């Protein structure tokens, strides 16, 4: 075995005598052969996409539209509003929450990875329920009851649902 003293980048190039370049060329050629053999390199030109590129663009666009929209709503919405679908609204929200929780329980029982999705939905619905209960309650006993339910029931259950979702994503 011979050793060569290398004191400068030029010495390294002379010591390798082109062998590194040949080794890299051989590895690239082998990888290219594998791509062609597996049909992954078929001559068609495809646009490069980063993972989640389109989804990230849509999410950013949605945020860019919704943030100014929140300011518009803050300036233009009336402070009170009467609706004829009040019961339907609350029944729908609570039914959706119950369905999400039920699906989560079923999917956890089946050990399905999709439980993370339903747990996240259940946690989000519980958080929205707490928010709307408190923000629409009249002052006095109604507001106290809504705050108590939110702090002792809905928000802790939402946290549990988010923890379940995070645990399932790591599984």
N, CA, C and O of each residue as an XYZ file, in Angstrom:
684
protein
N       0.842     -1.169      0.000
C       0.000      0.000      0.000
C       0.889      1.234      0.000
O       1.828      1.326      0.790
N       0.602      2.160     -0.861
C       1.387      3.395     -0.917
C       0.543      4.537     -0.408
O      -0.674      4.549     -0.592
N       1.182      5.495      0.228
C       0.495      6.688      0.708
C       1.087      7.882      0.017
O       2.278      7.922     -0.295
N       0.247      8.841     -0.215
C       0.681     10.059     -0.877
C       0.377     11.230      0.047
O      -0.731     11.335      0.571
N       1.341     12.099      0.248
C       1.132     13.280      1.071
C       0.344     14.300      0.259
O       0.691     14.610     -0.881
N      -0.729     14.819      0.869
C      -1.580     15.806      0.193
C      -1.527     17.078      1.007
O      -1.930     17.095      2.170
N      -1.030     18.147      0.402
C      -0.915     19.409      1.133
C      -1.730     20.516      0.487
O      -1.855     21.603      1.051
N      -2.285     20.254     -0.685
C      -3.089     21.289     -1.341
C      -4.175     20.606     -2.181
O      -4.074     19.412     -2.465
N      -5.205     21.350     -2.575
C      -6.241     20.759     -3.411
C      -5.693     20.206     -4.728
O      -6.219     19.226     -5.254
N      -4.652     20.821     -5.254
C      -4.049     20.317     -6.486
C      -3.432     18.944     -6.283
O      -3.513     18.079     -7.155
N      -2.803     18.747     -5.101
C      -2.227     17.441     -4.789
C      -3.309     16.370     -4.717
O      -3.089     15.230     -5.126
N      -4.498     16.744     -4.187
C      -5.595     15.786     -4.075
C      -6.030     15.336     -5.469
O      -6.248     14.149     -5.711
N      -6.150     16.290     -6.368
C      -6.554     15.947     -7.733
C      -5.552     15.028     -8.407
O      -5.939     14.082     -9.093
N      -4.264     15.299     -8.217
C      -3.243     14.436     -8.815
C      -3.232     13.065     -8.167
O      -3.010     12.058     -8.840
N      -3.477     13.019     -6.831
C      -3.454     11.738     -6.124
C      -4.618     10.858     -6.585
O      -4.470      9.642     -6.712
N      -5.756     11.467     -6.831
C      -6.909     10.687     -7.275
C      -6.756     10.287     -8.734
O      -7.282      9.258     -9.157
N      -6.044     11.091     -9.498
C      -5.745     10.772    -10.887
C      -7.011     10.394    -11.675
O      -7.001      9.472    -12.490
N      -8.094     11.130    -11.409
C      -9.320     10.891    -12.174
C     -10.168      9.752    -11.649
O     -11.268      9.530    -12.156
N      -9.692      9.019    -10.643
C     -10.446      7.852    -10.163
C     -11.760      8.255     -9.511
O     -12.752      7.542     -9.661
N     -11.802      9.396     -8.776
C     -13.036      9.840     -8.141
C     -14.079     10.165     -9.199
O     -15.237      9.766     -9.072
N     -13.683     10.877    -10.228
C     -14.613     11.209    -11.305
C     -15.153      9.964    -11.983
O     -16.339      9.885    -12.300
N     -14.277      8.990    -12.204
C     -14.717      7.736    -12.818
C     -15.702      7.004    -11.913
O     -16.690      6.444    -12.390
N     -15.434      7.007    -10.606
C     -16.317      6.321     -9.659
C     -17.695      6.983     -9.635
O     -18.716      6.296     -9.602
N     -17.722      8.309     -9.653
C     -18.998      9.025     -9.672
C     -19.729      8.750    -10.974
O     -20.935      8.504    -10.967
N     -19.018      8.789    -12.085
C     -19.642      8.492    -13.374
C     -20.244      7.095    -13.392
O     -21.342      6.890    -13.910
N     -19.516      6.130    -12.819
C     -20.022      4.758    -12.767
C     -21.292      4.669    -11.926
O     -22.241      3.985    -12.308
N     -21.317      5.354    -10.785
C     -22.506      5.323     -9.917
C     -23.696      5.986    -10.586
O     -24.816      5.484    -10.484
N     -23.479      7.092    -11.262
C     -24.566      7.771    -11.978
C     -25.073      6.884    -13.104
O     -26.282      6.775    -13.309
N     -24.178      6.257    -13.825
C     -24.580      5.370    -14.918
C     -25.390      4.185    -14.383
O     -26.385      3.790    -14.991
N     -24.968      3.618    -13.248
C     -25.707      2.510    -12.648
C     -27.106      2.951    -12.216
O     -28.089      2.249    -12.452
N     -27.182      4.120    -11.583
C     -28.486      4.627    -11.147
C     -29.393      4.889    -12.338
O     -30.585      4.588    -12.288
N     -28.840      5.445    -13.406
C     -29.606      5.708    -14.617
C     -30.111      4.408    -15.235
O     -31.255      4.337    -15.685
N     -29.268      3.385    -15.258
C     -29.688      2.078    -15.764
C     -30.848      1.524    -14.935
O     -31.800      0.969    -15.483
N     -30.761      1.681    -13.599
C     -31.833      1.201    -12.727
C     -33.137      1.941    -13.014
O     -34.196      1.319    -13.095
N     -33.069      3.262    -13.168
C     -34.265      4.043    -13.462
C     -34.912      3.587    -14.776
O     -36.133      3.450    -14.857
N     -34.103      3.360    -15.782
C     -34.632      2.934    -17.085
C     -35.232      1.536    -16.976
O     -36.308      1.278    -17.515
N     -34.544      0.638    -16.286
C     -35.037     -0.739    -16.135
C     -36.359     -0.778    -15.372
O     -37.222     -1.601    -15.678
N     -36.528      0.103    -14.380
C     -37.751      0.119    -13.580
C     -38.861      0.926    -14.234
O     -39.967      0.990    -13.698
N     -38.597      1.536    -15.362
C     -39.617      2.315    -16.053
C     -39.859      3.688    -15.458
O     -40.832      4.354    -15.810
N     -38.979      4.122    -14.553
C     -39.155      5.438    -13.947
C     -38.600      6.548    -14.821
O     -38.863      7.724    -14.570
N     -37.852      6.197    -15.822
C     -37.287      7.185    -16.731
C     -37.720      6.771    -18.128
O     -37.048      5.989    -18.801
N     -38.856      7.310    -18.548
C     -39.448      6.861    -19.802
C     -39.381      7.914    -20.904
O     -40.026      7.758    -21.941
N     -38.628      8.964    -20.702
C     -38.473      9.988    -21.731
C     -39.494     11.105    -21.644
O     -39.346     12.122    -22.322
N     -40.545     10.942    -20.815
C     -41.536     12.015    -20.671
C     -41.011     13.063    -19.708
O     -40.359     12.741    -18.716
N     -41.294     14.292    -20.004
C     -40.871     15.384    -19.137
C     -42.014     15.689    -18.188
O     -43.144     15.917    -18.618
N     -41.719     15.695    -16.895
C     -42.719     15.961    -15.877
C     -42.304     17.197    -15.092
O     -41.120     17.459    -14.880
N     -43.313     17.945    -14.670
C     -43.018     19.102    -13.828
C     -42.550     18.607    -12.471
O     -43.091     17.639    -11.937
N     -41.545     19.272    -11.914
C     -41.094     18.917    -10.576
C     -42.047     19.517     -9.572
O     -42.405     20.692     -9.657
N     -42.452     18.708     -8.631
C     -43.336     19.187     -7.581
C     -42.729     18.844     -6.241
O     -42.253     17.731     -6.016
N     -42.756     19.804     -5.373
C     -42.315     19.509     -4.019
C     -43.478     18.850     -3.293
O     -44.631     19.064     -3.668
N     -43.209     18.061     -2.270
C     -44.297     17.428     -1.529
C     -45.231     18.494     -0.962
O     -44.794     19.415     -0.272
N     -46.504     18.358     -1.260
C     -47.479     19.311     -0.748
C     -47.426     20.661     -1.423
O     -47.993     21.621     -0.903
N     -46.768     20.771     -2.561
C     -46.619     22.066     -3.224
C     -47.941     22.730     -3.533
O     -48.143     23.892     -3.179
N     -48.846     22.024     -4.186
C     -50.142     22.591     -4.539
C     -50.968     22.823     -3.285
O     -51.611     23.864     -3.149
N     -50.956     21.864     -2.372
C     -51.716     22.007     -1.132
C     -51.209     23.202     -0.321
O     -52.003     23.948      0.252
N     -49.902     23.381     -0.275
C     -49.335     24.522      0.449
C     -49.745     25.833     -0.209
O     -50.035     26.812      0.479
N     -49.770     25.853     -1.530
C     -50.181     27.056     -2.255
C     -51.649     27.379     -1.983
O     -51.998     28.539     -1.765
N     -52.502     26.365     -1.997
C     -53.927     26.578     -1.726
C     -54.124     27.055     -0.285
O     -54.910     27.970     -0.040
N     -53.417     26.444      0.670
C     -53.538     26.847      2.072
C     -53.082     28.295      2.261
O     -53.732     29.062      2.972
N     -51.980     28.667      1.633
C     -51.486     30.041      1.747
C     -52.463     31.020      1.092
O     -52.698     32.107      1.620
N     -53.024     30.643     -0.042
C     -54.016     31.489     -0.716
C     -55.265     31.666      0.128
O     -55.824     32.760      0.207
N     -55.697     30.584      0.757
C     -56.876     30.660      1.631
C     -56.619     31.615      2.794
O     -57.465     32.450      3.116
N     -55.461     31.489      3.416
C     -55.117     32.394      4.516
C     -55.040     33.834      4.037
O     -55.492     34.745      4.731
N     -54.475     34.045      2.864
C     -54.342     35.399      2.324
C     -55.699     36.028      2.048
O     -55.842     37.246      2.144
N     -56.691     35.227      1.710
C     -58.039     35.754      1.458
C     -58.805     35.919      2.769
O     -59.507     36.913      2.953
N     -58.675     34.950      3.682
C     -59.467     34.975      4.910
C     -59.042     36.053      5.902
O     -59.887     36.608      6.605
N     -57.756     36.356      5.968
C     -57.326     37.366      6.936
C     -57.937     38.739      6.652
O     -58.468     39.358      7.574
N     -57.886     39.238      5.419
C     -58.582     40.508      5.152
C     -60.105     40.373      5.304
O     -60.775     41.320      5.717
N     -60.645     39.201      4.970
C     -62.082     38.979      5.101
C     -62.515     39.119      6.567
O     -63.592     39.647      6.845
N     -61.680     38.648      7.505
C     -61.987     38.805      8.929
C     -62.087     40.277      9.307
O     -62.949     40.660     10.099
N     -61.219     41.094      8.751
C     -61.270     42.541      9.027
C     -62.545     43.159      8.450
O     -63.169     44.011      9.084
N     -62.923     42.730      7.257
C     -64.159     43.227      6.640
C     -65.363     42.847      7.501
O     -66.240     43.674      7.750
N     -65.401     41.586      7.956
C     -66.505     41.139      8.803
C     -66.541     41.918     10.115
O     -67.615     42.297     10.581
N     -65.381     42.156     10.709
C     -65.325     42.901     11.964
C     -65.899     44.306     11.796
O     -66.506     44.849     12.719
N     -65.708     44.882     10.633
C     -66.185     46.241     10.390
C     -67.649     46.287      9.949
O     -68.309     47.308     10.144
N     -68.170     45.213      9.364
C     -69.497     45.295      8.752
C     -70.590     44.455      9.405
O     -71.770     44.747      9.209
N     -70.243     43.424     10.173
C     -71.285     42.578     10.761
C     -72.036     43.318     11.866
O     -71.442     44.075     12.634
N     -73.348     43.090     11.935
C     -74.093     43.707     13.041
C     -73.736     43.008     14.357
O     -73.289     41.861     14.355
N     -73.936     43.704     15.474
C     -73.580     43.116     16.771
C     -74.593     42.058     17.197
O     -74.274     41.190     18.010
N     -75.797     42.122     16.663
C     -76.801     41.088     16.946
C     -77.432     40.644     15.633
O     -77.429     41.365     14.635
N     -77.973     39.428     15.673
C     -78.601     38.876     14.476
C     -79.619     37.841     14.920
O     -79.326     37.010     15.779
N     -80.801     37.884     14.347
C     -81.830     36.917     14.696
C     -81.959     35.912     13.567
O     -81.996     36.274     12.390
N     -82.026     34.654     13.944
C     -82.104     33.608     12.939
C     -83.274     32.680     13.247
O     -83.667     32.510     14.401
N     -83.809     32.097     12.210
C     -84.906     31.149     12.414
C     -84.399     29.714     12.437
O     -85.191     28.788     12.611
N     -83.089     29.508     12.266
C     -82.512     28.164     12.237
C     -81.610     27.903     13.430
O     -80.666     27.121     13.324
N     -81.880     28.542     14.566
C     -81.025     28.441     15.739
C     -80.894     26.997     16.226
O     -79.786     26.523     16.479
N     -82.022     26.301     16.358
C     -81.983     24.909     16.824
C     -81.215     24.030     15.848
O     -80.402     23.207     16.269
N     -81.460     24.192     14.552
C     -80.786     23.389     13.532
C     -79.271     23.579     13.604
O     -78.508     22.624     13.460
N     -78.853     24.803     13.824
C     -77.419     25.111     13.907
C     -76.773     24.342     15.054
O     -75.758     23.674     14.854
N     -77.346     24.427     16.251
C     -76.750     23.777     17.410
C     -76.884     22.267     17.353
O     -75.959     21.547     17.731
N     -78.020     21.781     16.887
C     -78.199     20.330     16.763
C     -77.208     19.776     15.734
O     -76.617     18.718     15.948
N     -77.029     20.486     14.629
C     -76.084     20.058     13.597
C     -74.657     20.003     14.114
O     -73.931     19.047     13.839
N     -74.250     21.022     14.862
C     -72.896     21.051     15.408
C     -72.686     19.910     16.399
O     -71.670     19.216     16.353
N     -73.648     19.722     17.288
C     -73.499     18.649     18.281
C     -73.567     17.270     17.632
O     -72.858     16.360     18.061
N     -74.405     17.094     16.608
C     -74.460     15.803     15.902
C     -73.142     15.531     15.170
O     -72.638     14.408     15.189
N     -72.597     16.546     14.534
C     -71.313     16.372     13.840
C     -70.216     15.999     14.831
O     -69.368     15.159     14.531
N     -70.227     16.615     16.005
C     -69.241     16.289     17.039
C     -69.413     14.848     17.510
O     -68.433     14.122     17.677
N     -70.662     14.439     17.724
C     -70.932     13.065     18.168
C     -70.513     12.057     17.096
O     -69.961     11.006     17.421
N     -70.765     12.362     15.841
C     -70.378     11.456     14.747
C     -68.857     11.341     14.672
O     -68.319     10.243     14.526
N     -68.170     12.477     14.771
C     -66.695     12.450     14.724
C     -66.131     11.649     15.895
O     -65.190     10.877     15.715
N     -66.694     11.823     17.087
C     -66.216     11.076     18.250
C     -66.509      9.582     18.088
O     -65.676      8.740     18.426
N     -67.691      9.261     17.570
C     -68.055      7.853     17.359
C     -67.143      7.193     16.334
O     -66.667      6.077     16.539
N     -66.905      7.889     15.235
C     -66.002      7.344     14.219
C     -64.591      7.160     14.764
O     -63.915      6.184     14.442
N     -64.157      8.098     15.586
C     -62.835      7.979     16.189
C     -62.763      6.735     17.066
O     -61.795      5.977     16.993
N     -63.780      6.524     17.890
C     -63.798      5.339     18.750
C     -63.779      4.063     17.914
O     -63.043      3.125     18.221
N     -64.580      4.031     16.867
C     -64.631      2.847     16.002
C     -63.279      2.603     15.327
O     -62.780      1.477     15.314
N     -62.692      3.663     14.767
C     -61.419      3.510     14.065
C     -60.281      3.157     15.021
O     -59.373      2.413     14.650
N     -60.318      3.680     16.238
C     -59.312      3.291     17.237
C     -59.474      1.819     17.594
O     -58.491      1.094     17.744
N     -60.725      1.386     17.728
C     -60.989     -0.028     18.023
C     -60.450     -0.929     16.911
O     -59.916     -2.004     17.184
N     -60.590     -0.493     15.665
C     -60.107     -1.256     14.517
C     -58.616     -1.046     14.266
O     -58.043     -1.656     13.363
N     -57.987     -0.180     15.068
C     -56.572      0.162     14.912
C     -56.260      0.733     13.530
O     -55.243      0.417     12.913
N     -57.172      1.579     13.073
C     -57.010      2.218     11.768
C     -56.233      3.517     11.916
O     -56.440      4.272     12.865
N     -55.345      3.767     10.977
C     -54.572      5.017     11.013
C     -55.443      6.228     10.715
O     -55.033      7.360     10.972
N     -56.639      6.006     10.177
C     -57.546      7.112      9.871
C     -58.178      7.713     11.125
O     -58.844      8.746     11.044
N     -57.980      7.087     12.273
C     -58.485      7.635     13.531
C     -57.894      9.020     13.794
O     -58.529      9.851     14.444
N     -56.701      9.269     13.303
C     -56.085     10.591     13.486
C     -56.936     11.676     12.832
O     -57.075     12.772     13.374
N     -57.499     11.372     11.676
C     -58.323     12.363     10.973
C     -59.607     12.663     11.729
O     -59.967     13.827     11.906
N     -60.299     11.621     12.177
C     -61.562     11.847     12.875
C     -61.326     12.447     14.261
O     -62.145     13.233     14.739
N     -60.225     12.088     14.907
C     -59.899     12.687     16.205
C     -59.627     14.177     16.042
O     -60.057     14.983     16.867
N     -58.916     14.543     14.984
C     -58.651     15.962     14.722
C     -59.957     16.709     14.446
O     -60.151     17.830     14.918
N     -60.847     16.080     13.681
C     -62.152     16.705     13.402
C     -62.956     16.859     14.686
O     -63.569     17.903     14.911
N     -62.960     15.827     15.530
C     -63.704     15.898     16.787
C     -63.149     17.000     17.686
O     -63.916     17.762     18.274
N     -61.838     17.089     17.795
C     -61.232     18.138     18.611
C     -61.556     19.530     18.095
O     -61.822     20.446     18.873
N     -61.533     19.678     16.792
C     -61.853     20.974     16.189
C     -63.314     21.336     16.436
O     -63.623     22.477     16.779
N     -64.209     20.370     16.262
C     -65.630     20.625     16.501
C     -65.895     20.943     17.976
O     -66.701     21.825     18.276
N     -65.239     20.250     18.889
C     -65.395     20.548     20.314
C     -64.912     21.956     20.647
O     -65.534     22.663     21.441
N     -63.802     22.354     20.038
C     -63.279     23.707     20.257
C     -64.243     24.756     19.703
O     -64.500     25.770     20.352
N     -64.771     24.513     18.512
C     -65.749     25.441     17.923
C     -67.009     25.497     18.777
O     -67.574     26.572     18.971
N     -67.454     24.355     19.287
C     -68.646     24.314     20.137
C     -68.427     25.156     21.386
O     -69.297     25.938     21.770
N     -67.269     25.000     22.023
C     -66.960     25.792     23.215
C     -66.956     27.284     22.884
O     -67.517     28.090     23.627
N     -66.327     27.646     21.777
C     -66.244     29.046     21.365
C     -67.636     29.640     21.146
O     -67.945     30.716     21.659
N     -68.460     28.945     20.395
C     -69.786     29.487     20.089
C     -70.705     29.448     21.306
O     -71.531     30.345     21.472
N     -70.583     28.434     22.160
C     -71.377     28.417     23.402
C     -71.089     29.657     24.233
O     -72.010     30.339     24.684
N     -69.821     29.943     24.433
C     -69.439     31.066     25.292
C     -69.743     32.402     24.617
O     -70.252     33.323     25.257
N     -69.435     32.506     23.335
C     -69.596     33.813     22.679
C     -71.052     34.168     22.369
O     -71.355     35.337     22.129
N     -71.951     33.195     22.371
C     -73.357     33.505     22.094
C     -74.230     33.471     23.340
O     -75.421     33.771     23.262
N     -73.662     33.114     24.486
C     -74.448     33.028     25.716
C     -74.753     34.417     26.258
O     -73.931     35.332     26.192
N     -75.950     34.541     26.791
C     -76.345     35.808     27.420
C     -75.596     35.953     28.744
O     -75.178     34.965     29.348
N     -75.438     37.184     29.175
C     -74.757     37.459     30.439
C     -75.533     36.829     31.591
O     -76.752     36.666     31.529
N     -74.797     36.479     32.640
C     -75.441     35.896     33.812
C     -75.235     34.393     33.860
O     -74.161     33.876     33.552
N     -76.325     33.695     34.266
C     -76.242     32.251     34.453
C     -75.865     31.528     33.162
O     -75.063     30.595     33.202
N     -76.423     31.933     32.017
C     -76.117     31.266     30.740
C     -74.628     31.330     30.413
O     -74.036     30.334     29.998
N     -74.031     32.493     30.601
C     -72.606     32.621     30.310
C     -71.773     31.814     31.291
O     -70.788     31.193     30.893
N     -72.144     31.811     32.558
C     -71.430     31.023     33.566
C     -71.503     29.537     33.234
O     -70.504     28.822     33.312
N     -72.694     29.083     32.866
C     -72.857     27.673     32.493
C     -72.033     27.339     31.256
O     -71.388     26.291     31.210
N     -72.045     28.204     30.264
C     -71.274     27.972     29.033
C     -69.772     27.934     29.320
O     -69.063     27.072     28.800
N     -69.288     28.860     30.140
C     -67.867     28.864     30.502
C     -67.490     27.606     31.271
O     -66.428     27.028     31.042
N     -68.359     27.186     32.181
C     -68.095     25.980     32.967
C     -68.022     24.756     32.061
O     -67.098     23.951     32.179
N     -68.995     24.613     31.155
C     -68.978     23.485     30.209
C     -67.739     23.520     29.333
O     -67.113     22.489     29.089
N     -67.387     24.715     28.859
C     -66.221     24.842     27.984
C     -64.946     24.452     28.712
O     -64.134     23.694     28.182
N     -64.765     24.966     29.925
C     -63.520     24.737     30.650
C     -63.417     23.344     31.272
O     -62.317     22.811     31.414
N     -64.546     22.756     31.640
C     -64.506     21.465     32.320
C     -64.833     20.282     31.413
O     -64.537     19.139     31.762
N     -65.429     20.537     30.273
C     -65.852     19.423     29.436
C     -65.326     19.531     28.002
O     -64.537     18.698     27.558
N     -65.765     20.551     27.291
C     -65.476     20.623     25.850
C     -63.990     20.812     25.535
O     -63.445     20.081     24.708
N     -63.338     21.761     26.165
C     -61.921     22.005     25.856
C     -61.005     20.869     26.336
O     -60.082     20.504     25.609
N     -61.222     20.294     27.536
C     -60.392     19.126     27.901
C     -60.610     17.947     26.944
O     -59.656     17.246     26.607
N     -61.852     17.721     26.504
C     -62.094     16.650     25.536
C     -61.428     16.954     24.200
O     -60.927     16.050     23.532
N     -61.422     18.230     23.812
C     -60.748     18.615     22.571
C     -59.248     18.349     22.667
O     -58.643     17.844     21.722
N     -58.651     18.687     23.805
C     -57.225     18.420     24.010
C     -56.962     16.919     23.927
O     -55.988     16.491     23.307
N     -57.823     16.122     24.549
C     -57.669     14.666     24.474
C     -57.743     14.188     23.028
O     -56.963     13.331     22.613
N     -58.673     14.738     22.269
C     -58.812     14.341     20.860
C     -57.558     14.712     20.071
O     -57.101     13.934     19.234
N     -57.001     15.889     20.331
C     -55.783     16.298     19.624
C     -54.600     15.412     20.025
O     -53.753     15.092     19.190
N     -54.542     15.019     21.284
C     -53.476     14.117     21.738
C     -53.611     12.755     21.051
O     -52.618     12.166     20.623
N     -54.845     12.262     20.952
C     -55.077     10.993     20.255
C     -54.625     11.114     18.796
O     -53.962     10.220     18.270
N     -54.987     12.223     18.148
C     -54.593     12.425     16.749
C     -53.075     12.440     16.609
O     -52.528     11.804     15.708
N     -52.398     13.158     17.488
C     -50.928     13.225     17.424
C     -50.314     11.849     17.664
O     -49.360     11.464     16.987
N     -50.860     11.109     18.628
C     -50.348      9.770     18.905
C     -50.539      8.837     17.704
O     -49.653      8.049     17.373
N     -51.688      8.934     17.067
C     -51.967      8.081     15.914
C     -51.074      8.441     14.723
O     -50.699      7.566     13.943
N     -50.740      9.703     14.583
C     -49.846     10.111     13.482
C     -48.443      9.585     13.684
O     -47.742      9.311     12.710
N     -48.019      9.438     14.926
C     -46.679      8.913     15.209
C     -46.617      7.404     15.099
O     -45.528      6.838     15.001
N     -47.751      6.749     15.114
C     -47.805      5.281     15.096
C     -47.463      4.754     13.739
O     -47.456      3.540     13.532
